[in-house]
Amino acid sequence: NLLSIYSDHLFIFCGDFNLPNVSWSNDNHGLIYSSTSGYPINCLPETFAANNFFQINDIFNKSGSLLDLIFVNLNQYKVKAALVPVVPEDRYHPALSIDF
């Protein structure tokens, strides 16, 4: 398992996961989630939770959803709204910046 071999290295997975009906939070051990959707979405969050990842994006879009998620294995990074976006923003995807 790569995560075990490189446990002191940062693993980061970012993307538009398009899971608007999932609530994300973290505890000391990693990811906690709940879903109000009837769709079988458990595979993605369960995989990250089982590997002690954290979801660190808490910047909601203009519709009040978190579509762009950032999963990390080390909970020492912060996400904030980007002051100068590299590409134009749209209402569903605010520009983000990760503090390393």
C-alpha positions as a Markdown table, in Angstrom:
| # | Residue | x | y | z |
|---|---|---|---|---|
| 1 | Asn | 0.0 | 0.0 | 0.0 |
| 2 | Leu | 1.6 | 3.3 | -1.1 |
| 3 | Leu | 0.0 | 5.2 | 1.7 |
| 4 | Ser | 1.7 | 2.9 | 4.3 |
| 5 | Ile | 5.1 | 3.1 | 2.6 |
| 6 | Tyr | 5.0 | 6.9 | 2.2 |
| 7 | Ser | 2.9 | 7.8 | 5.2 |
| 8 | Asp | 5.0 | 11.0 | 5.8 |
| 9 | His | 4.3 | 12.3 | 2.3 |
| 10 | Leu | 1.4 | 14.4 | 1.2 |
| 11 | Phe | -1.2 | 12.8 | -1.0 |
| 12 | Ile | -3.7 | 15.2 | -2.5 |
| 13 | Phe | -6.7 | 14.4 | -4.7 |
| 14 | Cys | -8.7 | 17.4 | -6.1 |
| 15 | Gly | -11.6 | 17.5 | -8.4 |
| 16 | Asp | -15.1 | 18.2 | -9.3 |
| 17 | Phe | -16.7 | 15.2 | -7.7 |
| 18 | Asn | -20.3 | 16.6 | -8.2 |
| 19 | Leu | -21.8 | 15.2 | -5.0 |
| 20 | Pro | -24.0 | 18.1 | -3.9 |
| 21 | Asn | -26.1 | 16.0 | -1.4 |
| 22 | Val | -23.2 | 15.0 | 0.8 |
| 23 | Ser | -22.2 | 16.7 | 4.0 |
| 24 | Trp | -18.4 | 16.6 | 4.7 |
| 25 | Ser | -16.6 | 16.9 | 8.0 |
| 26 | Asn | -13.5 | 15.6 | 9.7 |
| 27 | Asp | -12.5 | 14.3 | 13.1 |
| 28 | Asn | -9.0 | 13.5 | 14.4 |
| 29 | His | -8.9 | 10.3 | 12.4 |
| 30 | Gly | -10.1 | 11.6 | 9.1 |
| 31 | Leu | -13.2 | 12.0 | 6.9 |
| 32 | Ile | -16.8 | 11.8 | 8.2 |
| 33 | Tyr | -19.7 | 12.2 | 5.7 |
| 34 | Ser | -23.4 | 11.8 | 5.4 |
| 35 | Ser | -25.6 | 11.8 | 2.4 |
| 36 | Thr | -29.3 | 12.7 | 1.7 |
| 37 | Ser | -29.1 | 11.3 | -1.8 |
| 38 | Gly | -30.7 | 8.0 | -2.7 |
| 39 | Tyr | -27.8 | 7.4 | -5.1 |
| 40 | Pro | -25.1 | 4.8 | -4.2 |
| 41 | Ile | -22.3 | 7.3 | -3.6 |
| 42 | Asn | -20.6 | 5.5 | -0.7 |
| 43 | Cys | -17.7 | 4.1 | -2.7 |
| 44 | Leu | -15.8 | 7.4 | -3.0 |
| 45 | Pro | -16.2 | 8.7 | 0.6 |
| 46 | Glu | -15.7 | 5.2 | 2.1 |
| 47 | Thr | -12.4 | 4.8 | 0.2 |
| 48 | Phe | -11.0 | 8.1 | 1.5 |
| 49 | Ala | -12.4 | 7.5 | 5.0 |
| 50 | Ala | -10.9 | 4.0 | 5.2 |
| 51 | Asn | -7.5 | 5.5 | 4.3 |
| 52 | Asn | -7.7 | 8.3 | 6.9 |
| 53 | Phe | -8.0 | 11.1 | 4.4 |
| 54 | Phe | -9.5 | 14.5 | 5.2 |
| 55 | Gln | -11.7 | 16.7 | 3.0 |
| 56 | Ile | -10.4 | 20.2 | 3.5 |
| 57 | Asn | -12.5 | 22.4 | 1.1 |
| 58 | Asp | -15.2 | 24.3 | 2.9 |
| 59 | Ile | -15.7 | 27.0 | 0.3 |
| 60 | Phe | -19.3 | 26.6 | -0.9 |
| 61 | Asn | -20.4 | 27.6 | -4.4 |
| 62 | Lys | -23.2 | 30.2 | -5.1 |
| 63 | Ser | -25.8 | 27.4 | -4.9 |
| 64 | Gly | -24.6 | 26.4 | -1.4 |
| 65 | Ser | -23.0 | 23.1 | -2.5 |
| 66 | Leu | -19.5 | 21.7 | -2.3 |
| 67 | Leu | -18.8 | 20.2 | -5.7 |
| 68 | Asp | -15.0 | 20.7 | -5.8 |
| 69 | Leu | -13.4 | 18.5 | -3.1 |
| 70 | Ile | -9.9 | 18.3 | -1.8 |
| 71 | Phe | -8.8 | 15.2 | -0.1 |
| 72 | Val | -5.5 | 15.0 | 1.8 |
| 73 | Asn | -3.9 | 12.4 | 4.1 |
| 74 | Leu | -2.2 | 15.0 | 6.3 |
| 75 | Asn | -4.6 | 17.5 | 8.0 |
| 76 | Gln | -2.4 | 20.5 | 8.2 |
| 77 | Tyr | -3.4 | 22.3 | 5.0 |
| 78 | Lys | -6.0 | 25.0 | 4.6 |
| 79 | Val | -8.2 | 26.0 | 1.6 |
| 80 | Lys | -9.3 | 29.5 | 0.9 |
| 81 | Ala | -10.9 | 31.4 | -1.9 |
| 82 | Ala | -8.3 | 32.4 | -4.5 |
| 83 | Leu | -7.8 | 36.2 | -4.6 |
| 84 | Val | -6.6 | 36.1 | -8.2 |
| 85 | Pro | -8.2 | 33.2 | -10.1 |
| 86 | Val | -6.1 | 31.5 | -12.8 |
| 87 | Val | -9.2 | 30.8 | -14.9 |
| 88 | Pro | -12.6 | 32.5 | -14.9 |
| 89 | Glu | -14.9 | 31.4 | -12.1 |
| 90 | Asp | -18.4 | 30.2 | -12.6 |
| 91 | Arg | -21.2 | 30.0 | -10.1 |
| 92 | Tyr | -20.6 | 26.3 | -9.5 |
| 93 | His | -16.8 | 26.3 | -9.1 |
| 94 | Pro | -15.2 | 29.1 | -7.0 |
| 95 | Ala | -11.5 | 29.5 | -7.5 |
| 96 | Leu | -9.6 | 27.9 | -4.6 |
| 97 | Ser | -6.1 | 28.2 | -3.1 |
| 98 | Ile | -4.4 | 25.7 | -0.9 |
| 99 | Asp | -2.0 | 26.9 | 1.8 |
| 100 | Phe | 0.9 | 24.5 | 2.1 |
